[in-house]
Every structure is written in structure tokens, then in C-alpha cells.
């Protein structure tokens, strides 16, 4: 019997994602690679070195054509259909005996609606280059979404190794000035159909969370006053009808609480840091204020060991009379067309901004680790199933062909699965 080599195509792409103040660690699995047992280890491409090669394969094609082209791989488990396919597609594959190899795969291709965009404050994207594939070579997080306005952008351009925090100091050069603005990408926020109420919607695009992750630079300072350090607004452009356009700011329904006594620990499969809780009742306003009292100080650091904190605020897009207009539906004209981020620095403390993010509640929960154990169990079950049939795992590869608003979800899972980063870069560039 000919050896069957199974390709396990784990749908994802990579790029390291900084979630909260620490990146997720790769999940651990038990698996066999090239006859070697690995227990409780991360997936490692070095374990899957191959002595056999796939000459060529394709998704669809008749067995006679595949044989004529000397393809030696069957893709998937699709049935051998006749030429007269009612769907107009030919999906006939040769028998295993025709080639000697059979490709099977873990296919979990559905998106989980964990949508969102994370913006790096050190990634400068000139307005005349928006839409190009731009990244910083020294950024090991491989960020691709950034800002077209960064105060002192030359500082970022001339110091490409500075990629983790954008630093702002209490000086006349910065005080009361906009330091970050004009995000790219900003026009891929959509409303998807759904019957859930705005208050219960976690994935369809009525509810969204803005997040900023930052730290005070002098950890020895005290958080004992309410000095304003940052103010944040989200400008939007709303196409009301064919002739009416409105520019305004997002109204937040639930801003963050203002003291370090109101933090929540993000500890699921691993410890991912801390976030400030949001207000229990709605407090409407179009500005988020980051106060000195909200930033971890020496006491917090001594007790908790964390210097960074994530600060969130929720907004709802479903009614312009009560909160904000609805977002546009994909491929439709009317609704909010884009959402930007505008960060103003007011001085009073030296700070470093790690990232800004806008995500659905499902997206926020996803990248803070709430689903890590479920992801681990899902892939371990498939690995066990494959190996129980004496198949050998060929390798783990990333998914391509997905919209920009799923980029955050896909790259996060890729980080968990320890997949190579180049695949996502190519997918985005294409």
C-alpha cells in the first residue's frame, strides 16, 4: 500500500499580535512528526521536514486531466463526480491509486466574526501610500495597520528600530496637540445582518470596543491625582443619502472607570494582563479621557508586576438619534463609511502608547485569550483523529483569501499555532 501523506491545512495566517500587554504564547500539543513523539510542545516547522515532495495539485479537475498533467496529489475528500455537474463545476478526482498521495485537511474555514483592527503608533503610512503593504522590518509583531498622522513622524522613520512604544514626554513640543490620527485601514467596518439587540450584539457590528494599551514611563510616580494625560475621539464620515454627508465624532456609551481599583485580570489559559473596567451604566460622551489615576504606578507594579494596562470604551452604531448612525452594510452605499482615531496628548505625565484597537466584543474576547483553550482542544482533536488512522502529518499552513476585517482574528490564531509569518504578508499584499 502506498504511503498517504496528509496535509493538515490549518486555516490561518500569521503575524504576531500584541494582545493586552503580552503576546499570546504558542499553544502546546501532543503529536507525531517524522516518527518522533512530541508531548506538550508547540507546533514547530522544523519537526515536519519532508523527504517526499508534492509535484503539483489543484482544487478542481477531472481525473484524466490530472493524470495527463502528472499531478501526484489529490486535494481533499471530494467525491468522483461525472462531467455533468449540475453546479457547472468539475470536482472529479482520481483514485488514490492514480497518484499515490492523498491530501486531507482540517477545515474550519468559517470566520468567527472576531473582527477588528489593531493600529501600531510607530507605523507611519503616508496618505499618498495608503493601501500599500507597509511594515517595519524591525517590528517582530509585524504590524501592518498604522497612522497617516504621527506627531514627529520623522522620529519614527529615522529610528526604524523603535517599534514597541510611541513615547510622549511632558514638554511644550507635545502638550495639547494631536499626536496620532488618520488611521489606515479605516473603511472596513461593516454591519452584518442579525436579530440580536444592540445590547446583546457581540459580532454583527452594532457594538464595538475601542481599546488603547499604554504605560507611564516613570513607574515610580504615584497615581493619586486626576491629571488628564490623553483625550481620544473617533471621527467618522456618515453618508446619510445620495446627497447628504455628515462628519462627526463617535458617542461612547460606556467609558472606562477611572481608578486602578476597578481593573479586571485577563487570565484564561495564560495571564494576559489587566484592563480597566467600563462604567456599569451608560455615560454618553464623544471623548475618552485617560487620567493619571488610570495608569499603573509603583504600588500597582509592586503588587501586580504589570506596568501596562488596556483601557476600553464601548460604542453602539444603530441609531443616530440615541448613539451613532449604523455602519454601512458590505457593498452598500449608505451608513458610516469610515472611523478614525484621534489621540491628543495633554502632558502631565510621560507615557508610551503600545497600540490602539477597534474590535467587536467577540473580537476583543478572542484576542484577550478567552477562546484559547477551545482552539487548543479543537486542533488537538483533529491531530489525534489524523494520527489514529496511521496518517502522517505533512505540515501546517496558513489560510489565504480573507477580507481585511478578519485579519486580526486570523493572525491571532496563527500566533497560537506558531505558523510562519510570511504567508500572511503575501496574502495581504495580494
QUIJOCOR-V525202 format. One record per backbone hydrogen bond with DSSP energy under -0.5 kcal/mol. NH is the residue of the N-H (numbers start at 0). CO is the residue of the C=O. E is the energy in kcal/mol with one decimal. If there is no record, write none. Layout:
BEGIN
((NH:CO:E) (NH:CO:E))
END
This chain:
BEGIN
((4:2:-0.6) (5:3:-0.6) (5:391:-2.3) (6:4:-0.5) (7:5:-0.6) (7:394:-1.2) (8:6:-1.0) (9:7:-1.4) (10:8:-0.8) (11:9:-2.1) (11:396:-0.5) (18:16:-1.0) (19:17:-0.6) (20:271:-0.9) (21:18:-1.5) (23:16:-0.7) (26:415:-2.8) (28:40:-3.3) (30:37:-2.5) (32:35:-2.4) (35:32:-1.9) (37:30:-3.1) (40:28:-2.7) (46:43:-1.9) (47:44:-1.4) (48:45:-0.6) (54:52:-0.6) (60:89:-0.5) (65:61:-2.5) (66:62:-2.3) (67:63:-2.1) (68:64:-2.1) (69:66:-1.1) (70:65:-2.6) (71:55:-0.7) (72:55:-0.6) (73:100:-0.9) (75:73:-0.8) (75:102:-1.9) (80:78:-1.1) (84:82:-2.4) (87:84:-1.9) (90:88:-0.7) (97:94:-1.8) (98:94:-0.6) (98:95:-1.4) (99:95:-2.4) (102:73:-2.7) (103:101:-0.6) (106:104:-0.7) (107:105:-0.7) (114:112:-1.5) (115:404:-1.1) (116:357:-2.5) (118:355:-3.8) (119:144:-2.8) (120:118:-0.5) (122:119:-1.5) (123:121:-0.8) (124:122:-0.5) (124:146:-2.6) (125:123:-0.5) (128:125:-2.2) (129:126:-1.0) (131:128:-2.2) (133:131:-1.1) (136:134:-0.6) (138:135:-1.6) (139:137:-1.0) (141:138:-1.6) (145:183:-1.6) (146:122:-2.3) (147:180:-0.6) (147:181:-3.0) (148:180:-2.0) (150:178:-2.6) (152:149:-1.0) (154:151:-1.4) (155:151:-0.8) (156:152:-2.5) (157:153:-3.0) (158:155:-0.6) (161:158:-2.2) (162:160:-1.2) (165:352:-2.2) (166:164:-0.6) (167:350:-2.7) (170:168:-2.0) (173:170:-1.6) (174:170:-2.0) (175:344:-1.8) (176:173:-1.5) (176:344:-1.3) (178:342:-2.9) (179:342:-1.4) (180:148:-2.1) (183:145:-2.4) (189:187:-0.7) (190:327:-2.1) (191:189:-0.5) (191:203:-3.9) (199:196:-0.9) (200:196:-1.4) (207:314:-2.5) (208:358:-3.2) (209:312:-3.0) (210:356:-3.0) (211:310:-2.0) (212:354:-2.3) (213:211:-0.5) (213:308:-2.0) (214:351:-2.0) (216:349:-2.6) (217:349:-0.5) (218:216:-0.9) (220:217:-1.8) (228:289:-3.1) (229:289:-1.6) (230:343:-2.1) (231:287:-2.4) (232:341:-2.4) (234:232:-0.6) (235:247:-3.0) (236:337:-1.5) (237:245:-3.5) (238:236:-0.5) (238:334:-2.3) (239:237:-0.9) (239:243:-1.8) (240:243:-1.3) (245:237:-2.9) (247:235:-2.0) (249:233:-2.6) (251:249:-0.5) (251:284:-3.5) (252:313:-2.2) (253:313:-1.6) (256:276:-3.1) (259:292:-0.7) (261:258:-1.8) (263:274:-3.1) (265:272:-3.0) (266:264:-1.3) (267:265:-0.6) (267:269:-1.8) (268:368:-0.6) (271:265:-3.0) (271:269:-0.6) (274:263:-2.1) (275:309:-2.3) (276:261:-3.2) (278:254:-2.7) (282:252:-2.9) (284:251:-1.1) (287:231:-2.4) (289:229:-2.7) (289:287:-0.5) (290:288:-0.7) (291:226:-2.4) (292:224:-0.6) (293:290:-1.7) (294:291:-1.5) (297:220:-1.5) (300:296:-2.9) (301:297:-2.4) (302:298:-2.0) (303:299:-3.0) (304:299:-0.6) (304:300:-1.7) (308:213:-1.9) (309:273:-1.9) (310:211:-2.7) (312:209:-1.9) (313:253:-2.2) (314:207:-2.4) (315:250:-0.5) (316:205:-3.2) (317:315:-0.6) (317:323:-1.2) (318:323:-1.7) (321:318:-1.3) (322:318:-2.8) (326:316:-0.5) (327:335:-1.6) (328:333:-0.6) (329:190:-0.5) (331:328:-2.8) (334:238:-2.4) (335:325:-2.2) (336:236:-3.3) (337:236:-0.9) (338:185:-2.0) (339:234:-3.0) (341:232:-2.8) (342:179:-2.5) (343:230:-3.0) (343:341:-0.5) (344:176:-2.5) (345:228:-3.0) (346:228:-0.6) (348:346:-0.7) (350:167:-2.4) (351:214:-2.5) (352:165:-2.5) (353:212:-3.1) (353:351:-0.5) (354:212:-1.3) (355:118:-2.0) (356:210:-2.6) (357:116:-2.1) (358:208:-2.2) (359:114:-2.1) (361:201:-2.6) (363:359:-2.7) (364:360:-2.5) (365:361:-2.1) (366:362:-2.3) (367:363:-1.0) (368:365:-1.3) (369:364:-2.2) (371:368:-1.1) (374:370:-2.3) (375:371:-2.5) (376:372:-2.2) (377:373:-2.3) (378:374:-2.2) (379:375:-2.2) (380:376:-2.1) (381:377:-1.5) (382:378:-2.5) (383:379:-2.6) (384:380:-2.0) (385:381:-2.5) (386:382:-2.4) (387:383:-1.8) (388:384:-0.7) (388:385:-1.1) (389:386:-1.5) (390:385:-1.5) (391:3:-1.0) (393:5:-3.3) (396:7:-0.7) (405:402:-1.8) (406:403:-2.0) (407:115:-0.7) (409:405:-2.6) (410:406:-2.6) (411:407:-1.6) (412:408:-2.0) (413:12:-0.6) (413:409:-2.0) (414:410:-1.8) (415:411:-2.0) (416:412:-2.0) (417:414:-0.9) (418:413:-2.2) (422:419:-0.6) (423:420:-0.9) (424:420:-1.3) (425:421:-2.2) (426:422:-2.1) (427:423:-2.7) (428:424:-2.2) (429:425:-2.2))
END
